[in-house]
Amino acid sequence: MTLDRREFLAACSRAGVASTLLPGVLYTLTTQAAQAQTAESSKESGKAPEPAKITPELLDQAAVLAGITLTAEQKKMMLGGIGYQRDSYAEIRALKLPNSIAPAYVFNPLPPGARVETARQDMRLSEPMVVEAWTETKIESFAFLPVRELAELVRTRKVTSLALTQMYLARLKRYDAKLHFVVNLTEERALAQARAADAEIAAGKYRGPLHGIPWGAKDLLAVKGYPTTWGAGGFEHQQFEEDAVVVERLDAAGAVLVAKFTLGALAMGDKWFGGRTRNPWNPNQGSSGSSAGSASAVAAGCVAFAIGSETLGSISSPSTRCGDTGLRPTFGFVPRTGAMALSWTMDKLGPICRAVEDCAIVLNAIHGPDGQDQATREASFNWDAQYDWKKLRVGYFKSEFDPIKPFKADDAKAGESAEEKKQREIRNAERAAANARRVYDQQYEAAALDKLRGMGMSLIPVELPKLPYGAMTPLLTAEAAAAFDDLTISGRDKLLTEQGEEDWPNSFRIARFYPAVEYIQANRARTLAIRELSKVFEQVDIIVTPTFGDQLTATNLTGHPALILPNGLRGADAPRPPKIDDGNNDDIGGPGTPVSLTFLAGHFQDARLCSFARAYQEATGFHKLHPKLD
């Protein structure tokens, strides 16, 4: 198509209509009017085609779709500014802004009057279990141990960091062929770090519970000397000259980076340029995403912990699918410097582990301002394994635990064609299957409430404020389209693996039609959501909820923290999963696969959140279940 969509949008915006009008009709009409002529002239001259002229008549037709009326005088005034503003767009694009440059505004998730605790205290860890020292034949038995236990083994020199690192590297190599979770091993770096850790510990220079512990990074974190691919075709050889701040902080804690893990291309789903990352519990399924490799590798006992990221479910979903414990911290707790930006107002980095205390240990090492990510706030994370969680007020989203309504199929319509009938039957079958899966899984959620009551908790029913959270999510795609503006403009978006209706290339194009005024209005609605949900946390300290549904969207928008826990395995009577996992459904499950439960807390109450979630986890023991890989 010779008339560039971005040029057209720029013209509309400069005309004063992009904030209020849907310019699709203008684009279509001007394309029809100019296509043949510009194509021929550009062929002859070798120059880019000139954007078509916007006329008052075209503005009228676009205004019909927007539901407004423009006077002749208004149209005349609007047309007069097109040229100037078109030039200004071109000047901004000429800057070639890198992904690391954030907008000149900073999202604040706190409601008015909120106070944040800043006084820091030393961590108080749980008492470790007694584990025997390693032998050459026994080292594999340590693969699924939580960080807390591994840390004690390393500290007491019952196992060396080098032995753990070599064991995890061997497992990564062994199971990657089945699970496809590694983009690049950082073997040389890891072995050097492990040897240095052992030497320091032998000399009495112990840095803390992450010293000598092998970990993996989602491959949107920059690591000097290695590619940072963002999981996307066209970025396979991209490298940065500095480590991400989170990587620097884990280096400082003595942790050993063994691998860079897969993510769905540009942080969507589990399909990357090398294939689809798999679920260790059922390798016929994807691991979900976008922290695909991080979740899969942790669940498979191929690393002690990993770092993932979440914008709208990218820790929650793969942690659920793979049976991990995932912590999505409060927005602004962990600096994102050196991480790929998808949405500056929604991106969050957090740990994916085997146990809640592991998450607390990792968050303790990576949280706090770095002087570069302006969204990061000075706030304390004071982990205390002996915290009295029984004094907390615990609520649950009552309506989310109500029985699922029976499925009702769409009826045939008069005059329905054979093709329409076929599509209706397919939709009905898919919806019926989804309903059956949801009904089945609800028994685990009900059992969780019973367990909590059995732990002595008096559960308080609360509700998620009724707001149009889904209508606010175009904020994410608008920011993502800006973050990857050059992909759309240059046409390099065709290099991305997935090209469907719901994938990034199409979403980025759609986002260019999102009006600036509506972006601001959605942010105002988001402010309302923050205030209303924060009021709920004045009634309770912790909220128990199913992992998916409106709360997942709401809390990502409001920046509240979430802890996702494994909550059992589906039985042999579970509904069978679809034959093909297209990556679009997070609950496809099937017999023998994990289910999850989510705990929420107020802003920067992440330590309290971990304390309560750990109590539930210790009472249930679901985190001790592991997939059979051989």
C-alpha positions as CSV (number, residue, x, y, z in Angstrom):
1,M,0.0,0.0,0.0
2,T,1.7,3.2,-1.2
3,L,0.0,5.6,1.2
4,D,1.7,5.0,4.5
5,R,-0.7,4.5,7.4
6,R,1.6,6.4,9.8
7,E,1.8,9.3,7.5
8,F,-1.9,9.5,7.3
9,L,-2.3,9.3,11.1
10,A,0.2,12.1,11.5
11,A,-1.8,14.2,9.0
12,C,-5.0,13.6,10.9
13,S,-3.4,14.5,14.2
14,R,-1.9,17.7,12.8
15,A,-5.3,18.6,11.5
16,G,-6.6,18.5,15.0
17,V,-8.8,15.4,14.5
18,A,-6.8,12.5,15.8
19,S,-7.9,13.1,19.4
20,T,-11.5,13.0,18.6
21,L,-12.1,11.2,15.2
22,L,-11.6,7.7,13.9
23,P,-9.5,8.3,10.8
24,G,-9.9,5.0,9.2
25,V,-12.3,6.2,6.5
26,L,-10.0,9.1,5.7
27,Y,-7.2,6.7,5.3
28,T,-9.2,4.4,3.0
29,L,-10.5,7.2,0.9
30,T,-7.2,9.0,0.4
31,T,-5.6,5.7,-0.4
32,Q,-8.1,5.0,-3.1
33,A,-7.7,8.5,-4.5
34,A,-3.9,8.6,-4.5
35,Q,-2.7,5.0,-4.7
36,A,-2.4,4.5,-8.4
37,Q,-0.9,7.9,-9.0
38,T,1.7,7.9,-6.2
39,A,2.7,4.3,-6.9
40,E,3.6,5.2,-10.5
41,S,5.3,8.4,-9.6
42,S,7.4,6.9,-6.9
43,K,8.5,4.1,-9.2
44,E,9.7,6.6,-11.7
45,S,11.4,9.0,-9.3
46,G,12.6,6.4,-6.7
47,K,11.3,8.7,-3.9
48,A,8.8,7.9,-1.2
49,P,5.2,8.7,-2.2
50,E,3.7,12.0,-1.1
51,P,0.9,11.7,1.5
52,A,-2.5,12.3,0.0
53,K,-4.2,15.6,0.5
54,I,-6.9,15.8,3.3
55,T,-10.0,17.6,2.1
56,P,-13.0,19.0,3.9
57,E,-15.1,16.3,2.3
58,L,-12.9,13.5,3.8
59,L,-13.1,15.1,7.2
60,D,-16.9,15.1,7.0
61,Q,-16.9,11.4,6.3
62,A,-14.6,10.6,9.2
63,A,-16.7,12.8,11.5
64,V,-19.7,10.6,10.8
65,L,-17.8,7.6,12.3
66,A,-16.8,9.7,15.3
67,G,-20.3,10.9,15.9
68,I,-19.6,14.6,15.7
69,T,-20.3,17.5,13.3
70,L,-17.7,19.9,12.0
71,T,-18.5,23.3,10.6
72,A,-17.0,24.6,7.4
73,E,-15.0,27.2,9.4
74,Q,-13.7,24.5,11.8
75,K,-12.6,22.3,8.9
76,K,-10.8,25.2,7.3
77,M,-8.9,25.9,10.4
78,M,-8.0,22.3,10.9
79,L,-6.6,21.9,7.5
80,G,-4.4,24.9,7.9
81,G,-2.3,23.1,10.6
82,I,-1.7,19.9,8.8
83,G,1.6,20.8,7.1
84,Y,3.3,22.2,10.2
85,Q,2.4,19.3,12.4
86,R,3.3,16.7,9.8
87,D,6.8,18.2,9.8
88,S,7.0,18.1,13.6
89,Y,6.2,14.3,13.5
90,A,9.0,13.8,11.0
91,E,11.4,15.7,13.2
92,I,10.6,13.5,16.3
93,R,10.9,10.3,14.2
94,A,14.3,11.5,12.9
95,L,15.6,11.3,16.5
96,K,15.5,7.5,16.3
97,L,14.5,7.2,20.0
98,P,15.8,3.9,21.5
99,N,13.5,1.7,23.5
100,S,15.3,2.8,26.7
101,I,14.0,6.4,26.5
102,A,11.0,6.8,28.7
103,P,8.3,9.4,28.2
104,A,8.4,12.7,30.2
105,Y,5.8,11.5,32.7
106,V,6.0,9.0,35.6
107,F,3.2,6.8,36.7
108,N,2.4,6.9,40.4
109,P,0.3,4.0,41.7
110,L,-0.4,5.5,45.1
111,P,-3.7,7.2,46.0
112,P,-3.6,10.7,47.7
113,G,-2.4,10.6,51.2
114,A,-0.8,7.2,51.0
115,R,2.3,6.7,53.2
116,V,5.2,4.4,52.4
117,E,7.4,2.8,55.0
118,T,11.1,3.5,54.2
119,A,13.0,2.3,57.3
120,R,15.0,-0.8,56.4
121,Q,15.7,-3.7,58.7
122,D,17.8,-6.8,58.3
123,M,16.1,-9.9,56.8
124,R,14.9,-12.5,59.3
125,L,15.1,-15.9,57.5
126,S,13.4,-19.1,58.4
127,E,15.3,-21.9,60.1
128,P,16.8,-24.1,57.3
129,M,16.2,-27.8,57.1
130,V,19.1,-30.1,57.8
131,V,20.4,-31.4,54.4
132,E,23.3,-33.8,54.0
133,A,26.4,-32.7,52.1
134,W,26.6,-33.5,48.4
135,T,28.3,-36.3,46.6
136,E,29.0,-36.7,42.9
137,T,26.0,-39.1,42.7
138,K,23.7,-37.1,44.9
139,I,24.0,-33.6,43.5
140,E,20.9,-34.1,41.2
141,S,18.8,-34.5,44.3
142,F,19.4,-30.8,45.1
143,A,17.8,-29.7,41.8
144,F,14.4,-28.9,43.3
145,L,15.5,-27.5,46.6
146,P,14.3,-24.0,47.4
147,V,16.8,-21.1,47.5
148,R,16.6,-21.0,51.3
149,E,17.9,-24.6,51.6
150,L,20.5,-24.2,48.8
151,A,21.8,-21.1,50.5
152,E,22.4,-23.0,53.8
153,L,24.2,-25.8,51.9
154,V,26.4,-23.2,50.2
155,R,27.0,-21.2,53.3
156,T,28.0,-24.2,55.4
157,R,30.1,-25.5,52.4
158,K,28.2,-28.8,52.2
159,V,28.0,-28.0,48.5
160,T,30.0,-25.8,46.3
161,S,28.5,-23.1,44.1
162,L,30.6,-24.6,41.3
163,A,28.9,-28.0,41.8
164,L,25.4,-26.5,41.8
165,T,26.2,-24.4,38.7
166,Q,27.6,-27.4,36.8
167,M,24.5,-29.5,37.8
168,Y,22.1,-26.8,36.7
169,L,23.9,-26.2,33.4
170,A,23.8,-29.9,32.7
171,R,20.1,-30.0,33.3
172,L,19.5,-27.0,31.2
173,K,21.3,-28.7,28.3
174,R,19.5,-31.9,28.9
175,Y,15.9,-30.6,29.0
176,D,16.1,-27.7,26.6
177,A,15.5,-30.0,23.7
178,K,12.1,-30.9,25.2
179,L,11.1,-27.6,26.8
180,H,12.8,-24.9,24.6
181,F,13.4,-22.5,27.5
182,V,17.0,-21.3,26.8
183,V,17.9,-18.5,24.4
184,N,21.6,-18.4,25.4
185,L,23.5,-20.1,28.2
186,T,26.0,-17.8,30.0
187,E,28.2,-20.7,30.8
188,E,31.6,-19.0,30.8
189,R,30.3,-16.1,33.0
190,A,28.6,-18.6,35.3
191,L,31.6,-20.8,35.9
192,A,33.7,-17.8,36.7
193,Q,31.2,-16.4,39.1
194,A,30.7,-19.8,40.8
195,R,34.5,-20.2,41.4
196,A,34.7,-16.7,42.7
197,A,31.8,-17.3,45.1
198,D,33.4,-20.5,46.4
199,A,36.7,-18.7,47.0
200,E,35.0,-15.8,48.8
201,I,32.9,-18.1,51.0
202,A,36.0,-20.2,51.9
203,A,37.7,-17.0,52.9
204,G,34.8,-16.1,55.2
205,K,33.4,-13.4,52.9
206,Y,29.8,-14.6,52.7
207,R,27.5,-12.1,51.0
208,G,24.1,-13.5,52.0
209,P,21.5,-16.1,50.9
210,L,22.0,-15.6,47.2
211,H,25.7,-16.0,47.3
212,G,26.7,-18.8,44.9
213,I,23.1,-19.6,43.9
214,P,22.5,-20.2,40.1
215,W,19.7,-18.2,38.5
216,G,18.3,-17.3,35.0
217,A,17.2,-14.0,33.5
218,K,14.2,-13.4,31.2
219,D,15.9,-12.4,27.9
220,L,14.6,-8.8,28.1
221,L,17.3,-8.0,30.7
222,A,20.5,-6.7,29.2
223,V,23.7,-8.7,30.1
224,K,26.9,-7.4,28.7
225,G,28.7,-9.7,26.4
226,Y,25.6,-11.7,25.5
227,P,22.7,-11.1,23.1
228,T,19.5,-9.6,24.5
229,T,17.0,-10.8,21.9
230,W,13.7,-9.8,23.5
231,G,12.5,-13.2,22.0
232,A,11.9,-11.5,18.7
233,G,12.9,-12.2,15.1
234,G,15.1,-9.4,13.9
235,F,16.7,-8.9,17.4
236,E,18.6,-12.2,17.6
237,H,22.0,-10.6,17.7
238,Q,21.2,-7.4,19.6
239,Q,23.7,-6.6,22.4
240,F,24.0,-3.9,25.0
241,E,27.1,-2.6,26.6
242,E,25.8,-2.5,30.2
243,D,24.1,-5.0,32.4
244,A,20.5,-4.3,33.6
245,V,20.4,-2.9,37.1
246,V,18.7,-6.1,38.4
247,V,21.5,-8.2,36.9
248,E,24.1,-5.8,38.6
249,R,22.3,-6.2,42.0
250,L,22.2,-10.0,41.7
251,D,25.8,-10.0,40.8
252,A,26.5,-7.9,43.9
253,A,24.5,-10.4,46.0
254,G,26.8,-13.2,44.6
255,A,24.2,-15.0,42.6
256,V,25.4,-16.9,39.5
257,L,23.7,-16.2,36.2
258,V,23.6,-19.4,34.2
259,A,21.2,-18.6,31.3
260,K,19.1,-16.1,29.5
261,F,15.6,-17.5,29.2
262,T,12.9,-17.3,26.5
263,L,10.0,-14.9,26.3
264,G,7.3,-14.7,23.7
265,A,8.4,-12.2,21.1
266,L,8.4,-8.7,22.6
267,A,6.9,-10.1,25.8
268,M,3.7,-11.7,24.4
269,G,2.9,-15.4,25.0
270,D,5.3,-18.3,24.9
271,K,6.3,-18.4,21.2
272,W,9.6,-16.9,20.4
273,F,11.9,-16.9,17.3
274,G,13.2,-20.3,18.2
275,G,9.8,-22.0,18.8
276,R,7.4,-22.4,21.6
277,T,8.5,-22.9,25.2
278,R,6.9,-25.9,26.8
279,N,5.1,-26.7,30.1
280,P,7.2,-29.3,32.1
281,W,4.0,-30.9,33.4
282,N,2.7,-31.5,29.9
283,P,5.3,-30.7,27.1
284,N,2.5,-30.9,24.5
285,Q,1.3,-27.5,25.9
286,G,3.1,-24.2,25.9
287,S,4.4,-22.8,29.2
288,S,2.3,-19.6,28.8
289,G,4.1,-16.3,28.9
290,S,5.6,-14.1,28.5
291,S,8.0,-15.1,31.2
292,A,8.0,-18.4,29.4
293,G,11.5,-19.8,29.9
294,S,11.9,-18.4,33.4
295,A,8.8,-20.3,34.6
296,S,9.5,-23.5,32.7
297,A,13.1,-23.7,33.8
298,V,12.3,-23.1,37.5
299,A,9.5,-25.7,37.4
300,A,11.8,-28.2,35.7
301,G,14.5,-27.9,38.4
302,C,16.9,-26.4,35.9
303,V,17.7,-23.3,37.9
304,A,17.2,-22.2,41.5
305,F,15.2,-19.1,40.6
306,A,14.6,-16.7,37.7
307,I,13.6,-13.2,37.0
308,G,10.5,-12.5,35.0
309,S,8.4,-9.5,34.1
310,E,4.7,-8.7,34.1
311,T,2.8,-6.0,32.3
312,L,-0.5,-7.8,32.1
313,G,-0.1,-11.4,33.3
314,S,3.4,-12.4,32.2
315,I,4.4,-13.7,35.7
316,S,0.9,-14.8,36.7
317,S,0.2,-16.9,33.6
318,P,3.3,-18.9,33.3
319,S,3.7,-19.4,37.0
320,T,0.2,-20.9,37.0
321,R,0.8,-23.1,33.9
322,C,4.1,-24.4,35.2
323,G,3.3,-24.6,38.9
324,D,5.7,-22.0,40.2
325,T,5.6,-19.4,42.9
326,G,5.7,-16.0,41.3
327,L,5.9,-12.5,42.9
328,R,4.7,-9.5,40.9
329,P,5.9,-6.6,43.1
330,T,4.3,-3.3,43.6
331,F,4.8,-1.1,40.6
332,G,7.9,1.0,41.3
333,F,9.5,-1.4,43.7
334,V,12.1,-2.8,41.3
335,P,14.1,-0.6,38.8
336,R,13.6,-1.6,35.2
337,T,16.8,0.1,33.9
338,G,18.3,-2.2,31.3
339,A,15.1,-4.1,30.7
340,M,13.1,-3.9,27.5
341,A,10.3,-1.4,27.8
342,L,6.8,-2.5,26.7
343,S,4.7,-0.1,28.8
344,W,6.4,2.5,31.0
345,T,3.4,2.8,33.3
346,M,2.7,-1.0,33.7
347,D,6.0,-3.0,33.4
348,K,7.2,-4.7,36.6
349,L,10.1,-7.1,37.2
350,G,9.8,-9.9,39.8
351,P,11.1,-13.3,40.9
352,I,9.8,-16.7,39.8
353,C,10.8,-19.3,42.4
354,R,9.8,-22.6,44.0
355,A,8.8,-21.1,47.3
356,V,7.5,-17.8,48.8
357,E,10.5,-17.2,51.0
358,D,12.7,-17.5,47.9
359,C,10.7,-14.7,46.3
360,A,11.3,-12.6,49.4
361,I,15.0,-13.3,49.4
362,V,15.3,-12.2,45.7
363,L,13.1,-9.2,46.1
364,N,15.2,-8.0,49.0
365,A,18.2,-8.0,46.7
366,I,16.7,-6.2,43.7
367,H,14.3,-3.6,45.1
368,G,14.9,0.1,45.6
369,P,15.7,3.2,43.5
370,D,18.7,3.2,41.1
371,G,18.7,6.9,40.2
372,Q,17.7,6.1,36.6
373,D,14.2,4.5,36.6
374,Q,12.2,7.5,37.8
375,A,9.2,5.3,38.6
376,T,11.1,3.5,41.3
377,R,10.2,4.6,44.8
378,E,12.1,4.6,48.0
379,A,10.3,2.0,50.1
380,S,11.4,-0.7,52.5
381,F,11.0,-4.5,52.1
382,N,11.6,-6.0,55.5
383,W,11.3,-9.7,55.3
384,D,10.6,-11.4,58.6
385,A,9.9,-15.2,58.4
386,Q,8.6,-15.0,62.0
387,Y,6.0,-12.3,61.2
388,D,2.7,-12.8,63.0
389,W,0.5,-13.3,60.0
390,K,-2.5,-14.3,62.1
391,K,-3.1,-10.7,63.0
392,L,-3.8,-9.8,59.3
393,R,-7.3,-9.1,58.1
394,V,-7.9,-11.4,55.1
395,G,-10.6,-10.8,52.5
396,Y,-11.7,-12.6,49.4
397,F,-13.4,-11.4,46.2
398,K,-16.7,-13.1,47.0
399,S,-18.3,-13.0,43.5
400,E,-15.1,-14.7,42.1
401,F,-15.8,-17.7,44.2
402,D,-19.5,-17.9,43.5
403,P,-20.6,-21.0,41.5
404,I,-20.1,-20.7,37.7
405,K,-23.3,-20.2,35.8
406,P,-24.3,-23.0,33.4
407,F,-23.2,-22.6,29.8
408,K,-25.8,-21.4,27.4
409,A,-25.2,-21.9,23.7
410,D,-25.9,-19.2,21.1
411,D,-29.1,-20.2,19.2
412,A,-29.4,-20.3,15.5
413,K,-30.5,-17.1,13.7
414,A,-33.1,-16.9,11.0
415,G,-31.5,-17.2,7.6
416,E,-28.2,-18.5,8.9
417,S,-25.9,-19.7,6.2
418,A,-24.0,-23.0,6.4
419,E,-20.8,-21.2,7.1
420,E,-22.4,-19.1,9.8
421,K,-23.8,-22.2,11.4
422,K,-20.4,-23.9,11.3
423,Q,-18.7,-20.9,13.0
424,R,-21.5,-20.7,15.6
425,E,-21.1,-24.3,16.5
426,I,-17.3,-23.9,16.8
427,R,-17.8,-20.9,19.1
428,N,-20.3,-22.8,21.2
429,A,-18.0,-25.8,21.5
430,E,-15.1,-23.7,22.6
431,R,-17.2,-21.8,25.1
432,A,-18.7,-25.0,26.5
433,A,-15.2,-26.5,27.0
434,A,-13.9,-23.3,28.7
435,N,-16.9,-23.3,31.0
436,A,-16.4,-26.9,31.9
437,R,-12.7,-26.2,32.7
438,R,-13.6,-23.2,34.8
439,V,-16.3,-25.2,36.7
440,Y,-13.8,-28.0,37.4
441,D,-11.1,-25.7,38.6
442,Q,-13.4,-23.9,41.0
443,Q,-13.3,-26.8,43.4
444,Y,-9.6,-26.0,44.1
445,E,-10.5,-22.4,44.9
446,A,-13.3,-23.4,47.2
447,A,-10.9,-25.8,49.0
448,A,-8.4,-22.9,49.4
449,L,-11.0,-20.9,51.3
450,D,-11.8,-23.9,53.5
451,K,-8.1,-24.4,54.2
452,L,-7.7,-20.7,55.2
453,R,-10.6,-20.9,57.6
454,G,-9.0,-24.0,59.0
455,M,-5.9,-22.0,59.6
456,G,-7.9,-19.8,61.9
457,M,-8.6,-17.0,59.4
458,S,-12.0,-15.2,59.5
459,L,-12.4,-14.4,55.8
460,I,-14.1,-11.0,55.0
461,P,-16.1,-10.9,51.8
462,V,-15.2,-7.9,49.6
463,E,-15.6,-7.0,45.9
464,L,-13.5,-5.7,43.2
465,P,-14.7,-2.2,42.4
466,K,-17.0,-2.2,39.3
467,L,-15.1,-0.3,36.7
468,P,-14.4,-0.9,33.0
469,Y,-10.8,-2.2,33.4
470,G,-10.8,-3.8,30.0
471,A,-11.5,-0.4,28.4
472,M,-8.3,0.9,30.1
473,T,-6.0,-1.7,28.5
474,P,-5.5,0.2,25.2
475,L,-3.1,2.3,27.4
476,L,-0.8,-0.7,27.3
477,T,-0.9,-1.2,23.5
478,A,-0.5,2.6,22.9
479,E,2.6,2.7,25.0
480,A,3.9,-0.6,23.4
481,A,3.3,0.8,19.9
482,A,5.4,3.9,20.9
483,A,8.1,1.7,22.4
484,F,8.3,-0.2,19.1
485,D,7.4,2.6,16.7
486,D,10.3,1.9,14.4
487,L,9.1,-1.7,13.8
488,T,5.8,-0.4,12.4
489,I,7.3,2.5,10.4
490,S,10.1,0.4,8.9
491,G,8.0,-2.6,8.2
492,R,10.4,-4.8,10.2
493,D,7.3,-6.0,12.2
494,K,7.0,-8.7,9.5
495,L,10.0,-10.4,11.1
496,L,8.1,-11.2,14.3
497,T,7.1,-14.8,14.5
498,E,3.4,-14.3,15.1
499,Q,1.3,-12.2,12.7
500,G,-2.3,-12.9,13.7
501,E,-5.1,-10.6,14.6
502,E,-4.2,-10.5,18.3
503,D,-0.4,-10.3,17.9
504,W,1.9,-7.3,18.2
505,P,2.2,-6.3,14.6
506,N,-1.6,-5.9,14.2
507,S,-1.9,-4.4,17.8
508,F,0.7,-1.8,17.1
509,R,-1.0,-0.7,13.9
510,I,-4.4,-0.5,15.7
511,A,-2.8,1.5,18.6
512,R,-1.8,4.2,16.1
513,F,-5.5,5.0,15.8
514,Y,-6.0,5.4,19.6
515,P,-6.8,9.1,20.1
516,A,-4.6,11.1,22.5
517,V,-7.7,12.4,24.3
518,E,-9.0,8.9,24.9
519,Y,-5.5,7.9,26.2
520,I,-5.7,10.7,28.8
521,Q,-9.3,9.8,29.7
522,A,-8.4,6.2,30.2
523,N,-5.6,7.3,32.5
524,R,-8.1,9.4,34.5
525,A,-10.2,6.3,34.8
526,R,-7.1,4.5,36.0
527,T,-6.7,7.1,38.8
528,L,-10.2,6.3,39.9
529,A,-9.4,2.6,39.8
530,I,-6.4,3.2,42.1
531,R,-8.4,5.1,44.6
532,E,-11.3,2.7,44.7
533,L,-9.2,-0.5,45.0
534,S,-7.0,1.2,47.6
535,K,-10.2,1.8,49.6
536,V,-10.8,-2.0,49.7
537,F,-7.3,-2.4,51.3
538,E,-8.4,-0.1,54.1
539,Q,-10.9,-2.9,55.0
540,V,-8.5,-5.8,54.7
541,D,-4.7,-6.4,54.5
542,I,-4.7,-9.4,52.1
543,I,-7.2,-10.5,49.4
544,V,-7.5,-14.1,48.2
545,T,-8.6,-14.4,44.6
546,P,-8.5,-16.7,41.6
547,T,-5.5,-15.8,39.5
548,F,-7.4,-14.8,36.3
549,G,-10.4,-12.6,35.6
550,D,-10.9,-8.9,36.1
551,Q,-8.6,-8.7,39.1
552,L,-5.6,-9.5,37.0
553,T,-6.3,-6.6,34.7
554,A,-7.3,-4.3,37.5
555,T,-4.3,-4.9,39.7
556,N,-1.8,-4.5,36.9
557,L,-3.4,-1.2,36.1
558,T,-3.4,0.0,39.7
559,G,0.1,-1.3,40.5
560,H,-0.8,-3.5,43.4
561,P,1.4,-6.5,44.3
562,A,0.4,-10.1,43.7
563,L,1.7,-13.5,44.8
564,I,0.8,-16.5,42.6
565,L,1.0,-19.9,44.3
566,P,0.6,-23.4,43.1
567,N,-2.7,-24.7,44.5
568,G,-2.7,-28.4,43.6
569,L,-2.8,-30.6,40.5
570,R,-5.9,-31.4,38.4
571,G,-7.1,-35.0,38.8
572,A,-7.5,-37.7,36.2
573,D,-11.1,-36.6,35.8
574,A,-10.2,-33.1,34.7
575,P,-11.6,-32.0,31.3
576,R,-9.2,-32.8,28.5
577,P,-7.2,-29.9,27.1
578,P,-7.7,-28.8,23.4
579,K,-5.7,-30.8,20.9
580,I,-3.8,-27.7,19.9
581,D,-2.5,-25.1,22.4
582,D,-2.6,-21.9,20.5
583,G,-1.3,-19.9,23.5
584,N,-4.5,-17.9,23.9
585,N,-6.0,-19.7,26.9
586,D,-4.3,-19.8,30.3
587,D,-6.6,-22.4,31.8
588,I,-6.5,-25.2,29.3
589,G,-4.9,-27.5,31.9
590,G,-5.9,-31.1,31.7
591,P,-5.2,-34.1,34.0
592,G,-2.0,-33.8,36.1
593,T,-1.4,-30.1,35.5
594,P,-1.2,-27.3,38.1
595,V,-3.8,-24.8,39.3
596,S,-3.0,-21.6,41.1
597,L,-4.3,-19.1,43.7
598,T,-3.4,-15.5,44.0
599,F,-2.9,-13.3,47.1
600,L,-3.0,-9.5,46.8
601,A,-2.0,-6.7,49.2
602,G,-1.8,-2.9,49.4
603,H,0.9,-0.9,47.7
604,F,4.4,-1.6,49.0
605,Q,3.0,-4.2,51.5
606,D,4.9,-6.9,49.6
607,A,6.7,-8.3,52.8
608,R,3.3,-8.7,54.5
609,L,2.0,-10.3,51.4
610,C,4.9,-12.8,51.4
611,S,4.4,-13.6,55.1
612,F,0.8,-14.6,54.6
613,A,1.3,-16.4,51.4
614,R,4.1,-18.4,52.9
615,A,1.9,-19.5,55.8
616,Y,-0.7,-20.9,53.3
617,Q,2.1,-22.5,51.2
618,E,3.6,-24.2,54.2
619,A,0.2,-25.4,55.3
620,T,-0.6,-27.0,51.9
621,G,2.8,-28.1,50.5
622,F,1.7,-27.9,46.9
623,H,5.1,-26.1,46.0
624,K,6.8,-29.4,46.8
625,L,5.2,-31.2,43.8
626,H,7.5,-31.5,40.8
627,P,6.9,-32.7,37.2
628,K,8.4,-36.0,36.0
629,L,10.6,-35.1,33.1
630,D,12.1,-38.4,32.1
